[in-house]
Amino acid sequence: MFKIRSGERWGACVALLYIVLLNGLVISRYADRFMALSDHYRRLMLRVFHISGFDPLTYSVVSDWATDYNIYRHPLLAFMMYVPYLVNRGLMWLTGANCVQFVVAFILVFCAFYAFVFLCRIFREVIGLARVDAWLLGGLTYSFAFVMLSACVPDHFIMSMFMLVSTLYVAGRKMKSGQLLTRRQTVWLFVLTAGISLNNGIKVFLAALFVNGKRFWRPANLLLAVILPSLLIWGVARLEWHVYEWPNYAARQQKKAEVEQRRRDNIAKAFMDTTRLTDTVLIRASIDRIIAQKAEQRRIRNSRKAWNKNIGKPIANGEFSQWTDITTPRGLSIVENLFGESIQLHQDHLLQDNLTTRPVIVKYRYALNYMVEGIIVALFLLGIWCGRKSRFLWLALSFWGFDMLIHVVLGFALNEVYIMGAHWLFVLPIAMGYLFKAGAETKARLPLRFVVLLLTVFLMAWNWALFIDYLI
């Protein structure tokens, strides 16, 4: 599966060069700070690294191993980074420098490269496109802004894209050959995919359902391939929380309580130094009133900060419902962020983090950007229509639909939905592939190729220019 075939080599070489150049840009931007040895890698990297809302936690974990990721969202990712951490420690010992950027870049390049190769194989082997059309749609995918960025930033998204595209490729081949997705394959794909990002594990079960049909619902399959792996992942996440995170959480809560108590003591002391009251009940009531007033003032100040203001109101404040969002505007988010920023960067507030300085909604300066967005959405919809009878397309759309459910309907991370683009952007060119297939033997073939080539060239020029400008 990982062998590069003779007919793929030229296209694969171009893709590899493209991905290596992207990683070289990021490495050169931060090497002077991150190659120095430190006792506080996490603090250093969170303070220095800024590319949109991406987190440099992988740099931190591979420099000084810890379970820094959100455990319930990325239950196995820290453990997957343990071997790279050991490699980096060995390189530190040999070179006297922190080589974390190069170790992480190797992972990013591998995942981005094979995601590209497998995506092009989907176009060729599953949809049945000509090689030139496969490379063209693959190039369009990697011209999308947040696929391009995910391929070179130290976050988990390109790893997730690699696993999702791999799952689609395996499922597509099974469909073409009439074979079943075995329980072992389902379990391995689920553990790796959900271990990186838990919500994506659902997509593996969707793939098994589309490939195996009614056999998916057999009790033995549900028990061994769905329920037990899910319980295993959940059990590992809970165990990880109690062993690694709970002591840190308890220490943070204790520190907050101590800070709050010192604040209350200082207010009480200041009041007692100036008051003429002698009644202890009135004194306590006055102190409590002052404490409440100051707490409300802090709440108002915090509500005006970007990290608080840009996060929408959740449905509830439960363990998982707190991640929802019912106030961020859906229509503008779809235009400017979902099909906007994720595909072509905005010039204003370029790659700023909306938890610090970027507003949730940023508009493009030029009508041309909206025209490009409209053409991409139109090609996507036309592709869905042309492939409406394809079971594989509906599998890919189920991946996309699940993301739309959690992001647009429930509002999970809707304020920065473009960050998640690598989880679903590749579905757009897959749908377009069916438009190419429908026009393969008609006069529409050349105009389609020309339009997609023009889009690819424009997006690469636009996104690369802005990205380089931001880094420099």
LINJO-V901653 format. One line per field, one symbol per residue. psi: psi as a letter, one per 30 degrees, with the letter a starting at -180 (. if undefined). A space follows every 50 residues. Layout:
psi->???
This chain:
psi->efkjleffeeeeeeeeeeeeeeeeeeeeegefeffkklfieeeeeeeekj jbgkkhfeeeefejklifljeffiffeeefgeeeeeeeeeeeeefgljge eeeeeeeeeeeeefeeeeeeeeeeeeehlleeeeeeeeeeegfkefeeef fglhafefeeeeeeeeeeeeeeeeeefglljleeeeeeeeeeefeejeff eefeeeeeeeefbffegkeeeeeefdeeeeeeeeeeeeeeeeeeeeeeee eeeeeeeeeeeeeeeeeeeeeffflgkfjeeeeeeeeeeeeeeeeeeeee eefflefeefklklelhaeffffljgfkkeeeeeefeegdefekkkekhj glkffdfklekkllfkfeeeeeeeeeeeeeeeeeeegfgkeeefeefeee eeeeeeeeefgjgefhffegefffeffeeeefefeeeegeglffeeeeee eeeeeeeeeeeeeeeeeeeee.
